[in-house]
Amino acid sequence: MKYVSRMKPEFMLSEIRDYVKGDVSLADIYRTIQPLAYDMGIRLEPAGGDYRARRLPAAKSLILNESERKAQEEFLASPGVPDRLEKLIEKYVGKKTGKSWSDPAVIGKLRNAITGQKAEYWKEGSKRRITYETGYSILGYLAYQFPVYFIQSEHILFELAVDGLLKDRMKMLDAGTGPGTVPLALIDIYRRIGRGEAVVYSLEKYDENAEAFNALVPAYAKGTGVKAEKPMRADLRSLKMDELPDNVDLMFFSNVLNELGGDIERKAGIVRGMADKLSKDGNIVIVEPADKASSMEMRRLVVALMNKGLGVYSPCSFIWCVRCHPESCWTFQEREDIRPTRFMQKVAEEEPFKFINTDIKYSYAVLRHDKLSREKYRVPEKAKFARLSRMKDHVGKHINVVASVMSGDLGDKNDHVYKICDGTSAKPVYAILSDYHISPKNEALKAAKYGQIVEIYGVLVRYNKDYDAYNLFVTRNTDVKAAGIEEPHQ
């Protein structure tokens, strides 16, 4: 196949029989070649009783043009599950229950399932047991959690695309895929921009999730360049690594590692073992809920993975070229609320406060084999910035600091509060800007994106004994600017 594809950009698969000794059928050749075709850069398409083999150009970064970026940005400005996908979910619910998706009996059982799931989510340690072993557990997920996780995944995938980390043809592996939440998000982005190809592999433990995946993902992928293989049935805790595909370009762990139980080292071992299947420029995305326990554990997991040789691309950056100490690091991304689906609204008719789930908050990290980082900035030698680990030496003083903005606005209408980090401090540090002190000199703090590095000049340091944290007070005379940007000459 390699030889012939180098000689001919396009040929019939039956021609390979001329190069094989002995009697071999076309079906034998296809069965051998089909799993390897993607890695060989060959596309196989049925052609009568044969297959047409076409040599493909090498995969390259999927660079979005202005109109493609605008289309996705407009969608994410007021996000919701697309109508086409909503209808597929409603159809699946009807098929699964034998009743209309809006039937009162169905809705009643869904409310019970969602209530039970929510109770489990808030438990910690060995008492926590989240499973999807019954039909109504996955239907409850589709009604309540799925819309948020679907849009959340689109935000992350779009960030990767903007940074040039998605490819126009790539291989993806989604670990703990559920009903295919992340693959459906990838399909939706590729559908919206009108291009991009992917082969999607997935791992799933539960029968009900795999059934939902097979009903939803291939149907939604029709008309796109995404091909979804059926989920491989596996428990991450007893996974056989040799059964995974090689040269994976994108590996996702979305809201799954926190459900495994066990210690950090065991989870890090699972992820690190799977990372051996990653391509040399591939990316691993780990996403967890924004609650304090899950978020802080995820940061500790990332450090454990760094100790095992992986590098962090985002959102953390190590501007002082030292490792962080994340024992008390609670940081998360916050996005625009989603529009509830018809399904969610029906479930929430009687108790909206209990069954409407529209806010998006999540903790995440992108890891790689190499040292590539979203933020290239490193503190210059002899720069006059104080490390956040030394705040105890500067209480009551006005100083200069440089740090990443690691939260949205955590304050209220009077005081704007942002968690900041430079990778050195074991205690939380917050930049506080009162509404009264907002000025053109410090507006860059409010405008900073999650993970962006800013330089802050002339900030007052205070210690908050109640929270064992440091507050840096930004005044109207404090200068804030994006790090690494030279001021224009006057």
N, C-alpha and C positions, 0 to 999 in steps of 0.2 A: 504493500500500500504506500509506504513512504517513497519507495523507488518510483513507482508509477506516477504518484502525485507530483514528484519533482519534474518528471518528463512531460506530464500533461496537466493543465489546470482543471480539466474536466474529463471524466471517463466513466464507463459503466463498470459496476462492481464485478460483473461476470468475467471481465477481462483478467481478473486476478487469477482465475483458474489456470490460465496459461503459464503462470509462474509457480504453481504448486504441484509437487510430485504426488502421484496417486490420485485416486478418485475422490473428489471433494465436491459437495453440492454448493449451490449459491446460498442456500439457507445456512450451511455450516460456516461459510465465509462471513455472512452478515452477523451471525451469532457471535463470532470471534471478534470482528472488527467494531461492531456498533458501540460497545462500552469504551473503546479506545479512540474513537473517531474525533471526539472533541479535543483531546490532548494532542492529536496529530494535526489539528487544524483542518479537518475534512468534514464536510457536511454530506450526509447521505439522505437522498430523497427517493421515494418510490417512483418507478418509471415503468409502467406496464408490469411485466413479470420480473423486472430487474430493479436495480437501484442506481441512480445517478450520483456519482461521487464528485464533489466540487471542492477544489482547494481554496481555502479562505485566507485573506490577508491576516497578518499577525494582529492580535488584539492590542488595542491602545486605549489610553484614558478616554473616558466619555466626557468630553469637554462640552458643556452646555452653552448654546448661544444665547443671546439676549432674550429672544422670544420664548425659548424653552425655560429659562430661569424665571421669566416673568409669569409664565403659565403656572409653574409650581408655587411661586411666591403668592400669587393671587389665591390659589387653592388653600394654602396654609394660613392665609390671613383670616379666613372664616371657614375652618375645616369641618368636614363631616364625611361619613361613609358615603361614597358615590351611590346614586340610585340603582345602578346596575348591580352592584354588589349587595345592596340592601335586599333587592328582589331575590337574588340567589339564596341569601340566608333565610328569608321568609319561606321560600320554596322548600328549602331543606328542612326547616322546622315542621312544615306541613307534612312532608314525606315521612319524617321521623315519628311524628305523633299520630298520624292518620287523621288529623283535624286541621282546621285553619290555624295559622300562626297566632291569630288574635282571639282564638276561642277562649272563653272565660276559664274553662277547666285547665287548659294549657298554661294560661297566664298565672293562675293560682299556684300550680306546681312550680313554675319558674320563680315566683316570689319566695317560696320556701327554699328552693335550691340556692338562690342568691343570698338569702339571709344566712344559711348555713356556711356558705363559702366565706362570706365577710367575717363571720365569727372566727373561722380558722385562720384567716389572714392576720388577725391581730394577736394571735397567740405567738409565743416565742419559745425557742428551744425545742425540747423533745415533745412538748405538748402540741406542737403545730403539725398538722397532717393535712396537706392539700392534695386531693386526688380528683381524677376525672374518670371514674369507673362506671358511672351511670349516665344514661342518655340525657337526663335533665341537668346534670352537672355541666356538661358542655353546652347545652342550650342556654343555661343560665349565664355561662361565660360569654356566649355570643351576644346576649342581650345587654349585659352590664359591663364587663371588662373589655371585650373585644374592640368597641369603637375607639376607646382611649388608646389602647395599645397599638391599634392599627395606625392612627394618626401620629402617635409618638414615634413609631418606626419610620414613617415617611419623613418626619423632621430629621432623624438621624441619617437616613439614606440620602436625603437631599444635601445635608452638610457634607457628606462624603463625596457626592457628585460635584458640588461647588469647589471642593478642595482637589478635584481631579483624581480621587481614589477609587471611583467606580470605573469599570471598563466597558467598552462597547460590545464586548463579548466576554462573558465571565462565568465562573463556576462558583456557586454559593452553597453553603451548608448551614442549615438552621437546626440547632440543637434544642430539643424540647419544643417542637414547632407548634404543638396544640392543633387547632384547626387550620393552621397555615397563616397565622397573623402576619409574620414578617414577609414570607413569599408573596402574599396578597398585596402588601404595601409596595414591594418592589415592582410587581406587575402593574400596579396603579400608576407609579411614576413613569415607567416605560410606556404605558398606554398614553399618558398625558403628553409626554414630549415626542412621542411618535417614532422612537427608535431605541435601539439597545437590545442585546440578546443575552440570555442567561440560561444555564442549566441549573436547576434547583434540586439539591439533595436535602433530605431532612431526617431527623431522628425523633422518634416518638414512642413513648412507653405504653400509652393507653389506647385500647381498641376504639373507644368512642371518639377520641381526637383524630385518629387515623381515618376513621370513616368520614368525619366531617371534612377533613383535608381533601380526601379523594372526591368529595361531592362539590367542594367550593373552588379549590385552586385550579385544577385543569379547566373547569368551565370559565373561570374569570380570565385565564391566560389565553383563551382563544382569540386570535386576531393580533396577538403580540408576539414578540420574539422570545418569550419565556417558555421553556419546557420544564415541567415539574415531574420529577420521578416520584413514584409512590413512596411514602415514608418508610424508612428502615426501622423495624421494630426493635428498640433497644432501650435499656436503662443506662443512663450515663454512669452509674456507679459500678456497672459490670460490663462496660463497653469493650469490645474487641477492636483495637485500633486498626488492625489489618483489613477490616471490612469497610473502612471509610474510603471515600474517593481521594485520590492524590491531587496535588496542585490546586487546592481550593483558593480562590481569590478573595472570598468574603465569608467569614465564619461568624455566626450570630448566636449569642446566649441571651435571650430576652426573657427576663423575669422567670428564670428557671433555676439558677444556681442557689438562690436563697431558699428554694423549696426542697433541696436535696438533703439537708441536715448534715451532720458531721462537722469536722473542724476545717479551718481555713486551708491547712496544708493538703488535706485530702482533695478539696475542690481545686486548689491550684495544680495538683498533680493531674487531675482529669483534663483541665484546660491545656496545661503544658503538653501533655501527651497528644492531644488532638492537634496542637499547634504544629506538630511535625508534619501534618498533612497540608499545611498552608504553603502557598507559593511564596517565592522569595520576596515578593513585593505585596503580599496579601495582607489583609486586615482582620483582626478579631474585634468584635463589638460585644461588650458586656453591658447589659442594662438591668437595673434593679429598681424597685419602687423607692420613692423618696422618703418613706418613713425612716426615722432615726436609726433603728436597729439595722435594717437592710442596707441603707446608704453607707453607714459607717463600716459595716462588714465588707461591703464591696470595695471600699478604699483599702482596707487591710488586705483583701485578696489581690488587688492590683500590685501592691508592694511585694507580696509573696511571689507573684508572677515575674516582677522585675528581678527578684533574687534568683529566679530560675532562668534568666537570660532574655526575657522579652522586654521590649522598649515601649514606652507610652507615647502615643501620638497626640492625644487630646483627652479631656480638656486640660489636664494638669500639665504644667511646664515647670522645669527645674532651672530657674534662671540663675541660681547661685551654684549650679552644677553639684548639688548635694541631694541625697535622698530625703524624702519627707518622713514625718512621723504621724501617721494618720489615726492614732488611737482614739482621738476625739473629733475626727474630721466628719462633719455632717454638711454636705454640700449637694445641691441638686439644681437641675435646669427646670425652668417653668415656662410654659408656652400658653398661647391663646386657648381659651375654652373651645371645645368642639360643639357642634350642633348634635343634639341627641337624635338617634334613629327613630323611625316609627315604632320599631320593636321595643326600644327602651321606653319611649313615651307611653306605650300601651301598658307595659309592666308597671310604670310609675303613676298611672292614673289616680290611684287612691292615696298613695303616699309618696309624692315627688321627692321629699327630703331623704327618703330611704333608698329609692331606686334610680334616681337621676345621677349619673356619673359623667361629668363633662370636663373636669379640670385635669390638666396635664402637668405632672411634676415627676421627674425621674432623675436617677443618678446613672451615669454611664462612663465608660472608658473605651478608647480605641487603642489597641495594642498591635505591635508589629515585630518582625524579627530584626529589622534594622533600627537605626537611631533617628529616623525621620520624625520631626515634631512639627505640629501646626505652627507653633510660635517659635521663631528662630532666635528671638532676643535672648541675650545673656548679659548679665550685669557687667559693664565695662570695668577693666582694671582701674583702680584708683577713683572709681565713681563714689560720690559722697551720699550714699544711701545706707540707712540702717537696716540690718536684718530684722525680720519680725521676731526672731528668736531672742533678740536682745531688748525687747520692749521694756522689760523691768528696769533697765538702766536709763530709760528716757522718760519715765512717768513725770508729767508736769512740764515737759519740754516741747518745743516746736521742732520737728525734725523732717527729713525727707525720706520717703520710702518708695520702693517699686514692687509691685505685686500684681497677681492675676485677680480679676474680679470673678469670684466663684459663686455668685448667687444673683438672683433678681433682687428687686427691692423688697427687703424683709420688714420694712417699717410701716408707717402710716402716712396720712396726708400732711403731717407736720414734720416728721423726721424720716429721712430716707436712709435705710441701713443696708450695707452690702458686706458680705463676707469676703475677705481678701486673703490671699495666700502667696507666699514666696518660696514655699517648699522647705522652710527652715524651722517654723514654729510648732511646738507641741500643743500650745494653747490657742484657742480660737481668737482671731483678730477681726474687728469690724471697722469699716469706714462709715462715719455717720455725718450726713449732710442735712441740716435743718432747712426747711423750706425758706426760712428767712434769709439764709446765707447763700442761696443759689445765685451764681453770677456767671458771666461768660468765661471767667477764668477757671471755674470748676465744673462746668456742665459736662465735660468729657467723662466724669464718673457716672452720671446717670445714663449717658449714651453708650457706655461700654457694653460689649456683648459678653456673654458667658464665656469665661476662659481668656478674655483679652487682657493683656498686660498694660498697666498704666503707671506712670510716674506721678507721685504726689509730693509737692513741695510745700513745706510750712504747715504741717499737720500737728495738732496738739494731742499728746498721748495721755490717756487716763486708764486706770485699772478698775475693772468691774468685779468687785469681790463676790457679789451674789452669783455670778456665772463663771468665775475664774477665767475671765477673758479680758482682752484689751480693746478699748474703743479709741479710734483715731478720729478726732473731730475736725471736719473740713469746714473752714470759714470762707467768707466772701473774698478773703485775701489769699486763700490757698490756691496754688496752681496745680491743675490736673491735666495731663496730656497723655496721648497714646505713646507707649514706650518705643524708643528707637527712631522717632520722627524728629528730624532736625527742624528747629525754628527757622522761618525764612529771615534772611537778612533785611534789615530796615534801610 
